Amino acid sequence: MNDTILLVPILLPMLFAVPVYLVGRRNKKERDAFAGVVGFAEFAVCVFLLMNVLSGMELSLFLPGVLGRGMSLKLDGFRAVYALIAALMWMMTTFFSREYLSRYRNRNRYYFFTLLTCGATAGVFLSNDFFTTFLFFEIMSFTSYVMVVQDEKPGAMKAGETYIAVAVIGGMVMLMGLFLLENRLGTLNFDELHAAAGALEDPSCLYLPGALLLFGFGAKAGMYPLHIWLPKAHPVAPAPASALLSGILTKAGVFGILVLSARVFLHDAVWGNVILALGVVTMLLGAVLAVFSIDLKRTLACSSMSQIGFILVGVGMQGLLGEHNTLAVWGTGLHMVNHSMIKLVLFLCAGVVYMNLHKLDLNAIRGWGRKKPVLHFCFLMGALGIAGVPLWNGYISKTLLHESIVEYVELAAQSGIETGVYRAVEWLFLISGGLTVAYMTKLYAAVFLEKPMKPFEAAGTRYMNWRSALSIALPAAALPVMGMLPSPVMDNTARLMESFMDPSLPWRDAQEPSVLWFSLTNLKGAAISLAIGFAVYFLFIRTVLMRKDESGKKVYVNLWPSRLDLETLLYRPVLEKALPFIGALICRVLDNLTDWIMAVLNRTILRRKAIPPRNDDDYAPGDYTPHVHRSYTLQRISGSVSFSLLLFGLGFCVAMVYLLIILLTK
């Protein structure tokens, strides 16, 4: 097969973005149908690529570029699976968008940038060196910004401001990490990183570039403390965009972290502990924020943050377990897939609610889902899946992750390593799973079981059309199938993905981990989380987080202190006040210091007379003219080194632009 087929999933949506936009200027229905065809074609191409991988074929492609750079792509099991998941999500959200966006403005713009984001995301997952990853990663960050601010309301614009700020800062930090990593290893190609890192006499020199890259990728993944964009962007973005932001774009960040962990820091216990610590905090904090939230989409957004934490716990356990990390590898890969599928279902269900009510507050939408069996079924499948209930897909991946922690505790105890911290990690894992049960029970009960606060306005008998229903029902029906048939579905998916996360594991001949999915031991872990979840729901949410209003009815309240928002508490004061003040102070000191040094040189070595200060008393009223004042000012400025440095900087910039033009035109 021609390896150039790897360009198709990238270029197909990008090239058709312009025709879709132009068709939309003429006919909106034709544009919607055209976008749906492009989404289906992208999915079909990714199915074809997966079939080739299943037949034992791996593809790779290198496109040379300027300055010795090029674009490197590769297709293996992990990339094929995630390219397919991304294409499936784009296809379903595109079909759903036809009805959801029917009352929105600027739909042409939305479809245009969504298709560009689709191609860039495919480029991230198919990339085979950090330069290619960075290229598509930045394109994805900027094009997805439009999806966040689609409403153009003040809340959306502020969330978009946070989103793009995190993306830009993360991208610049990532670029510094790439420069340092290439300087240390001499390559950015994924297939060469492990060997190059192993050849270093002092591997600790990789921790700085690794930390910089982790900052950049973690910002997109929603990892603490870089998660600030996630709870803000999801509630204001259109529901289809929220599904993509949560299900796929965060996984692009996880993709980079996986490459770092599997190719640069493979089986590195120090790196594993760092990722584990960040994962535990992300997992627990996201769950706590979701418990307190009373906004449907914000709760799902905080849930996404928590589930990213679960995935990072798996990545951390891979480093700690070393050669015994098969359970952690399988759990990490499968929880990525499960989370993408579940959040596709849940965010589209939230989209149905908002599409009809234009509200997301739990008190305002309370009871709206009653007597809506299709929506009820879909949301329930997603809730049971993400809660880790046995016979649903989330149970499989969470069981693997939990078993990997238990396995490490046992191995550490045998080696004489203190296990107290890791036993605490296990309990925090179970508690976070319990909090997941609690906040999903809250959402389910509020929307589908409780009685409405007041009667809803009649909006007709149809609350969504058949296309929207199929877009949600098909992936929702897949969730219990994945959980009830773990061996044929989940095991084979994990085998496809494992070689990417640990190249030391055999790809096609790997033995299945000895996991009895529904044994009493594994069911015990799920039962503990379920018990914790129901206890939190009935003893905390139904009592502390519900208060009686003026009419005597119990309503949901958000008691989380707003002052604990990390953006307003830390990031904005630092970026908007502290850094500008420090920068201005440093520049002022350096400017005055330079002038003082030149004044000393003029009076000593150069023996020049100092320019006398201007005294307005020396001028008669008739003698003072603007010309005299300007001459004096120009004399002061031209005599300072600051002016010389300014001219030097300007000339340096011109010279650099000239050299860049020469290099690019060779």
C-alpha positions in Angstrom: 0.0 0.0 0.0 1.2 3.5 -0.8 2.2 5.2 2.5 0.8 8.5 1.3 -2.6 7.3 2.4 -1.6 8.5 5.9 -2.2 12.1 4.6 -5.8 11.4 3.7 -7.3 11.6 7.3 -5.4 14.8 7.7 -6.0 16.6 4.4 -9.5 15.3 3.7 -11.3 17.4 6.3 -8.9 20.4 5.9 -9.3 20.6 2.1 -13.1 20.2 2.3 -13.4 22.9 4.9 -13.4 25.6 2.3 -16.0 24.0 0.0 -18.3 23.3 3.0 -18.0 27.0 3.9 -18.7 28.2 0.3 -21.7 25.8 0.0 -23.0 27.1 3.3 -23.1 30.7 1.9 -25.5 29.5 -0.7 -27.6 26.8 0.9 -27.6 25.8 4.6 -29.2 22.4 4.2 -26.7 21.4 1.5 -23.8 22.5 3.7 -25.1 20.4 6.6 -25.4 17.4 4.3 -22.0 18.0 2.8 -20.3 18.3 6.2 -22.0 15.0 7.2 -20.6 13.3 4.0 -17.1 14.6 4.9 -17.4 13.3 8.4 -18.6 9.9 7.1 -15.7 9.8 4.6 -13.2 10.5 7.4 -14.7 7.7 9.4 -14.5 5.3 6.4 -10.9 6.1 5.8 -10.0 5.4 9.4 -11.8 2.1 9.3 -9.8 1.2 6.3 -6.6 2.1 8.0 -7.5 0.0 11.1 -8.3 -3.0 8.9 -4.8 -2.7 7.4 -3.3 -2.6 10.9 -5.3 -5.7 11.9 -3.8 -7.5 8.9 -0.3 -6.9 10.3 0.7 -3.8 8.2 2.4 -0.7 9.6 2.8 2.4 7.5 5.2 5.3 7.8 5.7 8.5 5.8 8.3 11.3 5.9 7.8 14.5 4.0 11.0 16.6 3.8 10.7 20.3 4.6 12.8 23.5 4.9 15.7 23.9 7.2 16.2 20.2 7.6 12.8 19.7 9.1 10.0 17.5 7.8 6.8 15.9 8.7 6.9 12.3 10.0 3.8 10.2 10.2 3.2 6.6 11.2 0.3 4.1 11.6 0.3 1.4 14.2 -2.3 -0.1 16.5 -2.7 2.8 19.0 -2.7 5.4 16.3 -5.2 3.5 14.2 -7.6 3.0 17.2 -7.5 6.6 18.2 -7.7 8.0 14.7 -10.9 5.9 14.4 -12.2 7.1 17.7 -11.6 10.7 16.7 -13.3 10.1 13.3 -16.3 8.5 15.0 -16.7 11.4 17.3 -16.5 13.9 14.6 -19.0 12.0 12.4 -21.5 11.8 15.3 -21.1 15.4 16.4 -21.5 16.6 12.9 -24.8 14.7 12.4 -26.0 16.0 15.8 -24.9 19.6 14.9 -27.4 19.8 12.1 -30.3 20.2 14.5 -28.4 21.6 17.5 -26.9 24.6 15.6 -30.1 25.3 13.6 -30.7 28.5 15.7 -27.1 29.6 15.9 -25.4 32.3 14.0 -22.1 31.9 12.2 -22.6 28.2 11.4 -20.4 28.4 8.4 -17.6 29.5 10.5 -18.2 26.7 13.0 -18.1 24.0 10.4 -15.1 25.5 8.7 -13.0 25.5 11.9 -14.4 22.2 13.1 -13.1 20.5 10.0 -9.7 22.2 10.3 -9.5 20.9 13.9 -10.5 17.4 12.8 -7.6 17.3 10.3 -5.1 18.8 12.8 -6.2 16.3 15.5 -5.7 13.4 13.1 -2.2 14.8 12.4 -1.4 14.8 16.1 -2.4 11.1 16.6 -0.6 10.0 13.4 2.6 12.0 14.1 5.9 10.2 14.6 8.2 13.0 15.9 7.7 15.8 18.3 8.1 18.5 15.6 5.1 17.1 13.6 3.2 16.7 16.9 3.9 20.3 17.8 2.9 21.6 14.3 -0.5 19.9 14.4 -0.9 20.5 18.1 -0.7 24.3 17.6 -3.0 24.3 14.6 -5.5 22.3 16.7 -5.3 24.7 19.6 -6.0 27.8 17.5 -8.7 26.4 15.3 -10.5 24.9 18.3 -10.6 28.3 19.9 -13.4 29.3 17.5 -15.4 26.3 18.8 -15.2 27.7 22.3 -16.3 31.2 21.5 -19.0 30.3 19.0 -21.8 32.0 21.0 -19.7 35.2 21.2 -21.4 36.0 24.5 -19.3 37.6 27.3 -19.0 34.3 29.2 -17.9 32.5 26.0 -15.3 35.2 25.1 -13.8 35.2 28.6 -13.6 31.4 28.5 -12.0 31.6 25.1 -9.5 34.1 26.5 -8.5 31.6 29.1 -8.4 28.7 26.6 -6.2 30.5 24.1 -3.9 31.9 26.9 -3.3 28.4 28.3 -2.8 27.1 24.7 -0.3 29.8 23.7 1.7 29.6 27.0 1.7 25.9 26.9 2.8 25.9 23.3 5.7 28.2 23.9 6.8 26.2 26.9 6.5 23.0 24.9 8.7 24.6 22.1 11.4 25.3 24.6 11.2 21.7 25.8 11.6 20.5 22.2 14.7 22.5 21.6 16.3 21.2 24.8 15.3 17.6 24.1 16.7 17.7 20.6 19.9 19.2 22.0 20.2 16.4 24.6 19.2 13.5 22.3 20.0 14.7 18.8 16.5 13.5 17.6 12.8 14.1 18.0 11.7 10.9 16.2 9.6 8.7 18.4 11.3 5.5 17.2 14.7 6.8 18.1 14.0 8.5 21.4 14.3 5.4 23.7 17.7 4.3 22.3 19.1 7.9 22.4 17.9 8.3 26.0 19.4 5.0 27.0 22.8 6.0 25.5 23.2 9.0 27.8 25.6 8.8 30.7 23.5 11.1 32.8 19.7 10.6 32.0 18.8 13.1 34.7 19.6 15.9 32.1 16.3 14.9 30.4 14.1 15.9 33.4 14.1 19.6 32.5 13.0 19.2 28.8 10.6 16.5 30.0 9.1 18.9 32.5 8.6 21.6 29.9 7.0 19.2 27.5 4.8 17.9 30.3 3.7 21.5 30.9 2.6 22.0 27.3 0.9 18.6 26.9 -0.7 18.7 30.3 -2.2 22.1 29.6 -4.2 20.6 26.8 -5.0 17.4 28.7 -6.6 19.4 31.6 -4.0 18.2 34.1 -3.7 20.0 37.5 -2.7 22.8 37.9 -3.2 23.7 34.2 -6.9 22.6 34.2 -8.3 26.1 34.5 -9.7 26.3 30.9 -11.6 23.1 31.1 -14.5 23.9 33.6 -14.9 27.3 31.9 -14.8 26.3 28.2 -17.3 23.4 28.3 -20.4 25.1 29.7 -20.2 28.0 27.1 -19.2 25.9 24.0 -21.9 24.3 21.9 -22.5 20.7 23.1 -21.0 19.0 20.0 -17.8 21.1 20.6 -17.8 20.2 24.2 -17.9 16.5 23.3 -14.9 17.0 21.1 -13.0 19.1 23.6 -13.5 16.5 26.3 -13.3 13.3 24.3 -10.6 14.0 21.8 -8.7 17.2 22.3 -7.7 16.4 25.9 -6.5 13.0 24.6 -4.2 14.8 22.2 -2.5 16.2 25.3 -2.4 12.7 26.9 -0.9 11.4 23.6 2.2 13.7 24.2 2.5 12.6 27.8 2.4 8.9 26.7 5.2 9.5 24.2 7.3 11.1 26.9 6.6 8.4 29.3 7.1 5.5 26.9 9.9 6.7 24.7 12.0 9.1 26.9 11.3 7.9 30.4 10.4 4.3 29.9 10.3 2.4 33.2 11.6 5.5 35.0 10.3 5.4 38.6 11.1 9.1 39.3 9.0 10.2 36.3 6.3 7.7 37.2 6.0 9.1 40.7 5.7 12.7 39.3 3.0 11.7 36.9 1.2 9.6 39.6 1.2 12.5 42.0 -0.2 14.9 39.4 -2.7 12.3 38.3 -4.0 11.7 41.8 -4.5 15.4 42.5 -6.2 15.9 39.1 -8.4 12.8 39.7 -9.6 13.8 43.1 -9.9 17.6 42.6 -12.0 17.1 39.4 -14.3 14.8 41.2 -14.7 17.2 44.2 -15.5 20.1 41.8 -18.0 18.0 40.0 -19.8 17.1 43.3 -20.2 20.8 44.1 -21.2 21.9 40.6 -24.9 22.5 39.9 -24.4 23.2 36.1 -25.0 20.1 33.9 -22.1 20.8 31.4 -19.8 22.1 34.0 -20.2 19.0 36.1 -19.4 16.9 33.0 -16.4 19.1 32.4 -15.0 18.6 35.9 -15.7 14.9 35.4 -13.5 15.0 32.3 -10.7 16.5 34.4 -11.2 13.7 37.0 -11.1 11.0 34.3 -7.9 12.5 32.8 -6.5 12.0 36.3 -7.5 8.3 36.3 -5.6 8.0 32.9 -2.5 9.8 34.4 -2.6 7.4 37.3 -2.3 4.6 34.8 0.6 6.4 33.1 2.4 6.8 36.4 1.9 3.2 37.4 3.5 2.2 34.0 6.7 3.9 35.1 6.7 2.4 38.6 5.9 -1.2 37.5 8.6 -1.2 34.9 8.6 -4.5 33.0 5.5 -5.7 34.9 3.3 -2.9 33.7 1.0 -4.7 31.3 -2.1 -4.1 33.5 -1.3 -0.4 33.7 -0.7 -0.2 30.0 -4.0 -1.9 29.2 -5.9 0.1 31.8 -4.5 3.4 30.5 -5.3 2.7 26.8 -8.8 1.3 27.5 -9.8 4.2 29.8 -8.8 6.7 27.1 -11.1 4.9 24.7 -13.9 4.5 27.3 -13.8 8.1 28.4 -14.0 9.3 24.8 -17.0 7.2 24.0 -18.8 8.0 27.3 -18.3 11.8 27.0 -19.6 11.7 23.5 -22.8 10.3 24.8 -23.1 12.4 27.9 -22.3 15.8 26.3 -24.7 15.1 23.4 -27.4 14.3 26.0 -26.6 17.6 27.7 -26.9 19.2 24.3 -30.5 17.8 23.9 -31.4 19.4 27.2 -29.9 22.8 26.3 -31.3 22.6 22.8 -34.8 22.5 24.2 -34.6 24.6 27.4 -31.5 26.8 26.8 -30.7 26.2 30.4 -28.1 24.1 32.2 -28.8 24.8 35.9 -30.0 21.7 37.6 -32.8 23.5 39.4 -34.0 24.9 36.0 -33.9 21.6 34.1 -35.0 19.4 37.0 -37.3 16.6 35.9 -37.2 17.6 32.2 -36.0 14.1 31.1 -39.0 12.3 32.6 -41.1 10.4 30.0 -38.3 10.6 27.4 -37.1 7.0 27.1 -34.5 7.4 24.3 -32.7 10.2 26.1 -33.2 8.4 29.4 -31.5 5.2 28.0 -28.6 7.1 26.5 -27.8 9.1 29.6 -28.1 6.1 31.8 -25.7 4.1 29.7 -23.1 6.9 29.9 -23.7 7.4 33.7 -23.3 3.7 34.4 -20.2 3.5 32.2 -18.3 6.4 33.7 -19.3 5.3 37.3 -17.5 1.9 36.7 -20.6 -0.2 37.3 -19.9 -3.9 36.4 -21.1 -4.9 32.9 -20.4 -1.5 31.5 -17.1 -0.4 29.8 -15.8 1.9 32.5 -15.7 -1.0 34.9 -13.1 -2.9 32.7 -10.6 -0.1 32.5 -11.0 1.1 36.1 -10.5 -2.5 37.3 -7.2 -2.7 35.3 -6.0 0.6 36.8 -6.9 -0.5 40.3 -5.3 -3.9 39.9 -2.1 -2.2 38.7 -1.9 -0.2 41.9 -2.5 -3.3 44.0 0.2 -5.1 42.0 2.7 -2.4 42.7 1.9 -2.4 46.4 2.6 -6.2 46.5 5.8 -5.9 44.5 7.0 -3.0 46.6 6.3 -4.9 49.9 8.3 -7.9 48.6 11.2 -5.5 47.8 11.1 -3.8 51.2 9.9 -0.5 49.8 7.6 1.6 52.0 4.0 1.1 50.7 2.0 3.5 52.8 1.9 6.2 50.2 0.7 3.8 47.5 -1.9 2.2 49.7 -3.2 5.8 50.2 -3.2 6.2 46.4 -5.3 3.1 46.1 -7.9 4.5 48.6 -7.9 7.9 46.8 -8.5 6.0 43.6 -11.5 4.2 45.1 -12.8 7.4 46.8 -12.5 9.3 43.4 -14.5 6.5 41.8 -17.1 6.9 44.6 -17.3 10.6 44.0 -17.9 9.8 40.3 -20.9 7.6 41.3 -22.1 10.5 43.6 -22.1 13.3 41.0 -23.5 11.1 38.2 -26.3 10.0 40.5 -27.0 13.6 41.2 -27.2 14.5 37.5 -29.3 11.4 36.7 -31.7 12.0 39.6 -32.1 15.7 38.9 -32.9 15.4 35.2 -34.8 12.1 35.0 -36.3 11.2 38.4 -37.1 14.4 40.3 -40.3 16.4 39.7 -39.9 19.8 38.0 -39.7 22.9 40.0 -42.5 24.3 37.8 -44.2 23.1 34.6 -42.1 23.4 31.4 -43.4 25.3 28.5 -44.8 23.1 25.8 -42.3 22.8 22.9 -44.0 20.2 20.8 -43.9 16.4 21.0 -40.5 16.0 19.4 -37.5 17.0 21.4 -34.9 15.8 18.9 -35.0 14.4 15.4 -34.0 10.9 14.3 -30.5 12.0 13.2 -29.7 13.4 16.7 -31.2 10.3 18.3 -29.1 8.0 16.3 -26.0 10.1 17.0 -26.4 9.5 20.7 -28.1 6.1 20.8 -25.5 4.2 18.7 -22.5 5.0 20.8 -24.6 4.6 24.0 -25.6 1.1 23.0 -21.9 0.3 22.5 -21.0 1.0 26.1 -22.7 -2.1 27.7 -21.5 -4.3 24.8 -17.9 -3.3 25.5 -18.4 -4.0 29.2 -20.3 -7.3 28.8 -17.8 -8.7 26.2 -14.4 -7.7 27.7 -12.4 -10.5 26.1 -13.3 -10.2 22.5 -13.7 -6.4 22.5 -11.6 -4.8 25.2 -8.7 -7.3 25.2 -8.1 -7.1 21.5 -8.3 -3.3 21.6 -5.8 -3.2 24.4 -3.4 -5.5 22.4 -3.5 -3.2 19.5 -2.6 -0.2 21.7 0.0 -1.7 24.0 3.1 -1.5 21.9 2.8 2.3 21.6 2.8 2.8 25.4 5.6 0.2 26.0 7.7 -0.8 23.0 9.3 -3.5 25.1 6.0 -5.4 25.1 5.4 -7.7 22.1 2.7 -6.3 19.9 0.8 -9.3 18.3 1.9 -12.2 20.5 1.3 -10.6 23.9 -0.3 -12.9 26.5 -3.6 -11.7 28.0 -3.2 -10.5 31.6 -4.6 -13.0 34.1 -7.6 -10.8 35.0 -10.9 -12.5 36.0 -13.1 -9.6 35.2 -16.0 -10.5 37.4 -14.2 -12.3 40.3 -15.1 -11.3 43.8 -11.8 -9.5 44.2 -12.4 -7.2 41.3 -16.1 -6.8 42.1 -15.1 -5.8 45.6 -13.2 -2.7 44.3 -16.2 -1.6 42.3 -18.5 -2.3 45.3 -16.4 -0.1 47.6 -16.6 2.8 45.1 -20.4 2.3 44.7 -20.9 2.3 48.5 -18.8 5.5 48.9 -20.7 7.1 46.1 -24.2 6.4 47.4 -23.0 7.5 50.9 -21.8 10.8 49.5 -25.0 11.3 47.5 -27.4 10.7 50.4 -25.4 12.0 53.3 -23.8 15.0 51.7 -25.4 16.0 48.4 -29.0 15.5 49.5 -28.4 17.2 52.8 -25.6 19.7 52.7 -25.8 20.7 49.0 -29.5 21.0 48.9 -31.3 23.8 50.8 -34.9 25.0 51.0 -35.7 28.1 49.0 -38.3 30.8 49.8 -41.2 28.6 48.7 -40.0 25.7 50.9 -38.8 23.5 48.0 -35.3 22.0 48.2 -32.9 23.3 45.6 -29.4 22.5 44.6 -26.8 25.0 45.8 -23.1 25.4 45.0 -21.1 25.9 48.1 -17.7 25.8 46.5 -15.9 29.1 47.4 -15.5 31.1 44.2 -12.3 32.6 45.6 -10.6 29.2 45.3 -10.7 29.5 41.5 -7.0 29.1 40.6 -7.2 31.4 37.6 -8.4 34.4 39.6 -6.5 33.4 42.7 -3.1 32.9 41.1 -2.7 33.1 37.3 -4.4 36.4 36.5 -2.7 38.3 39.3 0.7 36.9 38.3 0.2 37.5 34.5 -1.7 40.8 34.7 0.0 42.5 37.6 3.1 40.9 39.1 4.9 40.1 35.8 4.3 43.5 34.2 5.4 45.2 37.4 8.6 43.2 37.7 9.4 43.6 34.0 8.9 47.4 34.2 11.0 47.6 37.3 13.8 45.6 35.8 13.7 47.7 32.6 13.7 50.9 34.5 16.7 49.8 36.7 18.7 48.6 33.7 17.9 51.8 31.7 18.9 54.1 34.6 21.9 52.0 35.3 23.1 52.1 31.7 22.7 55.9 31.6 24.6 56.2 35.0 27.5 54.1 33.7 27.7 56.3 30.5 27.6 59.4 32.6 30.5 58.2 34.7 32.5 57.2 31.6 31.8 60.6 30.0 33.2 62.4 33.1 36.2 60.2 33.6 37.6 58.3 30.7 35.9 60.2 27.8 36.2 63.5 29.7 33.0 64.9 28.2 31.0 67.6 29.9 27.6 66.4 31.3 24.5 67.8 29.6 23.1 70.5 32.0 19.6 69.9 33.1 17.0 72.1 31.6 15.9 74.9 33.9 12.8 76.8 32.8 13.9 79.9 34.8 16.8 80.3 32.4 14.4 81.1 29.6 12.5 84.3 29.3 8.9 83.9 28.4 9.6 85.2 24.9 12.6 83.0 24.4 11.0 79.6 25.2 9.8 78.0 22.0 8.7 74.4 21.2 11.8 74.2 19.0 14.1 74.8 21.9 12.3 72.2 24.0 12.4 69.6 21.2 16.2 70.2 20.7 16.8 69.7 24.4 14.7 66.5 24.5 16.4 65.1 21.4 19.8 65.9 22.8 19.0 64.0 26.0 17.6 61.0 24.1 20.3 60.7 21.5 23.0 60.9 24.2 21.7 57.9 26.1 22.7 54.3 25.6 19.0 53.3 25.7 18.5 55.0 22.3 21.5 53.1 21.0 20.2 49.8 22.2 16.9 50.5 20.7 18.5 51.2 17.3 20.6 48.0 17.7 17.5 45.9 18.5 15.7 47.3 15.4 18.7 46.6 13.2 19.0 43.1 14.6 15.4 42.3 13.9 15.8 43.5 10.3 18.9 41.4 9.9 17.2 38.3 11.3 14.2 38.8 8.9 16.7 39.1 6.0 18.5 35.9 7.0 15.3 34.0 7.3 14.2 35.1 3.8 17.5 34.0 2.4 17.3 30.6 4.1 13.8 30.0 3.0 14.4 30.9 -0.6 17.4 28.7 -1.0 
